[in-house]
């Protein structure tokens, strides 16, 4: 709501240009009138002086005709001077109108960086200011729109990659079951449970993809137990193919809010990269500890001689980094010769007493 003072100020500002033009009109008229009067008086004086000096004999009517002629010439000269003065003084405003029009045209062409210079304090200045503000707002809106689109595509790439990880595991389990003969009932049940877990994970990730990446945080009093369960699931996927060295002794007791599916995606991406690039003849290390007040996950392995980390450093690791960032953590990658290591500072959380 505008106050009475705001309304009065708005009314005054809306009359600035008209007052300026009226002032220019008055100044031009005053100057022209003065020039008309001076020219008429000077011309009359000069004519009378010339008649006296030359001793010319003219009648009173002829003198009136001369004076009327001088008056007419002076009047026409005053009008011409008025038009020239007024147009020259108003010309600056007209030129500024053209600049404002150029700014509006630039806005229509989506040239957001074009800025109209601000001159004076009238309606044209206010219009130029509003056009500049609109241009900046539209530029900010377009930048935000582009960022949202980039975030959307990044989310789609990340979740699509993470959906493929449990899907690959399901395919591996199915292939293993098909090739292995004489499976016991317990083995079949165990593999079917793993397949069911992965299918549920795919469903959850698909739902999140459709929901725009919504998070589901829950408070865990025993965060260490949660991490042990995730590590157990991670080792179950890899133990048939790799020699695993797991150390959880240094992991402190802690509590905090976590999205279980996000944490599972971290371990799934680690497992996916191990399958693709780790040397299966050498151990894969995973340890959890406290570092700088963070619960830290450190995983390292030797790389295959003919394979280097390519995709994992773009999509899988990037997915881990985005998840960890949401918890206020950080990811550090280290690769020296054939050894790959990733340090995940998951979250700075409160320890259990």
Secondary structure in CASP SS format (residue, H / E / C, confidence):
PFRMAT SS
TARGET T0000
AUTHOR 0000-0000-0000
METHOD secondary structure of the structure
MODEL  1
X C 1.00
X C 1.00
X C 1.00
X H 1.00
X H 1.00
X H 1.00
X H 1.00
X H 1.00
X H 1.00
X H 1.00
X H 1.00
X H 1.00
X H 1.00
X C 1.00
X C 1.00
X H 1.00
X H 1.00
X H 1.00
X H 1.00
X H 1.00
X H 1.00
X H 1.00
X H 1.00
X H 1.00
X H 1.00
X H 1.00
X H 1.00
X H 1.00
X H 1.00
X H 1.00
X H 1.00
X H 1.00
X H 1.00
X H 1.00
X H 1.00
X H 1.00
X H 1.00
X H 1.00
X H 1.00
X H 1.00
X H 1.00
X H 1.00
X H 1.00
X H 1.00
X H 1.00
X H 1.00
X H 1.00
X H 1.00
X H 1.00
X H 1.00
X H 1.00
X H 1.00
X H 1.00
X H 1.00
X C 1.00
X C 1.00
X C 1.00
X C 1.00
X C 1.00
X H 1.00
X H 1.00
X H 1.00
X H 1.00
X H 1.00
X H 1.00
X H 1.00
X H 1.00
X H 1.00
X H 1.00
X H 1.00
X H 1.00
X H 1.00
X H 1.00
X H 1.00
X H 1.00
X H 1.00
X H 1.00
X H 1.00
X H 1.00
X H 1.00
X H 1.00
X H 1.00
X H 1.00
X H 1.00
X H 1.00
X H 1.00
X H 1.00
X H 1.00
X H 1.00
X H 1.00
X H 1.00
X H 1.00
X H 1.00
X H 1.00
X H 1.00
X H 1.00
X H 1.00
X H 1.00
X H 1.00
X H 1.00
X H 1.00
X H 1.00
X H 1.00
X H 1.00
X H 1.00
X H 1.00
X H 1.00
X H 1.00
X C 1.00
X C 1.00
X C 1.00
X C 1.00
X C 1.00
X C 1.00
X C 1.00
X C 1.00
X C 1.00
X C 1.00
X C 1.00
X C 1.00
X C 1.00
X C 1.00
X H 1.00
X H 1.00
X H 1.00
X H 1.00
X H 1.00
X H 1.00
X H 1.00
X H 1.00
X H 1.00
X H 1.00
X H 1.00
X H 1.00
X H 1.00
X H 1.00
X H 1.00
X H 1.00
X H 1.00
X H 1.00
X H 1.00
X H 1.00
X H 1.00
X H 1.00
X H 1.00
X H 1.00
X H 1.00
X H 1.00
X H 1.00
X H 1.00
X H 1.00
X H 1.00
X H 1.00
X H 1.00
X H 1.00
X H 1.00
X H 1.00
X H 1.00
X H 1.00
X H 1.00
X H 1.00
X H 1.00
X H 1.00
X H 1.00
X H 1.00
X H 1.00
X H 1.00
X H 1.00
X H 1.00
X H 1.00
X H 1.00
X H 1.00
X H 1.00
X H 1.00
X H 1.00
X H 1.00
X H 1.00
X H 1.00
X H 1.00
X C 1.00
X C 1.00
X C 1.00
X C 1.00
X C 1.00
X H 1.00
X H 1.00
X H 1.00
X H 1.00
X H 1.00
X H 1.00
X H 1.00
X H 1.00
X H 1.00
X H 1.00
X H 1.00
X H 1.00
X H 1.00
X H 1.00
X H 1.00
X H 1.00
X H 1.00
X H 1.00
X H 1.00
X H 1.00
X H 1.00
X H 1.00
X H 1.00
X H 1.00
X H 1.00
X H 1.00
X C 1.00
X C 1.00
X C 1.00
X C 1.00
X C 1.00
X C 1.00
X C 1.00
X E 1.00
X E 1.00
X E 1.00
X C 1.00
X C 1.00
X H 1.00
X H 1.00
X H 1.00
X H 1.00
X H 1.00
X H 1.00
X H 1.00
X H 1.00
X H 1.00
X H 1.00
X H 1.00
X H 1.00
X H 1.00
X H 1.00
X H 1.00
X H 1.00
X C 1.00
X C 1.00
X C 1.00
X C 1.00
X C 1.00
X E 1.00
X E 1.00
X E 1.00
X E 1.00
X C 1.00
X C 1.00
X C 1.00
X C 1.00
X C 1.00
X C 1.00
X E 1.00
X C 1.00
X E 1.00
X E 1.00
X E 1.00
X C 1.00
X H 1.00
X H 1.00
X H 1.00
X H 1.00
X H 1.00
X H 1.00
X H 1.00
X H 1.00
X H 1.00
X H 1.00
X H 1.00
X H 1.00
X H 1.00
X H 1.00
X H 1.00
X H 1.00
X H 1.00
X H 1.00
X E 1.00
X C 1.00
X C 1.00
X C 1.00
X C 1.00
X C 1.00
X E 1.00
X E 1.00
X E 1.00
X E 1.00
X E 1.00
X E 1.00
X E 1.00
X E 1.00
X C 1.00
X C 1.00
X E 1.00
X E 1.00
X E 1.00
X E 1.00
X E 1.00
X E 1.00
X E 1.00
X E 1.00
X E 1.00
X E 1.00
X C 1.00
X C 1.00
X C 1.00
X C 1.00
X C 1.00
X C 1.00
X C 1.00
X C 1.00
X H 1.00
X H 1.00
X H 1.00
X H 1.00
X H 1.00
X H 1.00
X H 1.00
X H 1.00
X H 1.00
X H 1.00
X H 1.00
X H 1.00
X H 1.00
X H 1.00
X H 1.00
X C 1.00
X C 1.00
X C 1.00
X E 1.00
X E 1.00
X E 1.00
X E 1.00
X E 1.00
X E 1.00
X E 1.00
X C 1.00
X C 1.00
X E 1.00
X E 1.00
X E 1.00
X E 1.00
X E 1.00
X E 1.00
X E 1.00
X E 1.00
X E 1.00
X C 1.00
X C 1.00
X C 1.00
X E 1.00
X C 1.00
X C 1.00
END
